[in-house]
Amino acid sequence: MSSEAKGAWAYLLSSAAAYIVYLAIVVPRLFRAPAAHVSYIAPLVPIAVASAVRPGVSA
């Protein structure tokens, strides 16, 4: 498996993990409050930034 393929798989798995973490934070809040009152931006921003940053990849 090439280095690019390994990087693509790692990115796919980390993105999926970030989405699961986001859902684990937001979905329980939906059971306690109406959807219009659930704060989804506060967990979204750090998770989006963390999933966008790819260590070891130079521009």
C-alpha positions, 0 to 999 in steps of 0.5 A: 500500500502506498504512502498516499493510500495510507494517508487517505485511509488515515484521513477517512478514519479520523474524519469518521471518528470526528463525526462520531464524537460530534454525534456523541456530544450533540445527540444526547442534548437533543433528548434533553431540549428541543432541537432549536435550543441545542447548541451545536456550534460549540462542539462543531468548531473544535471538531471541524478544526481538529479533523481539518488539521493533518499533521505531517502534511506540508503545504 
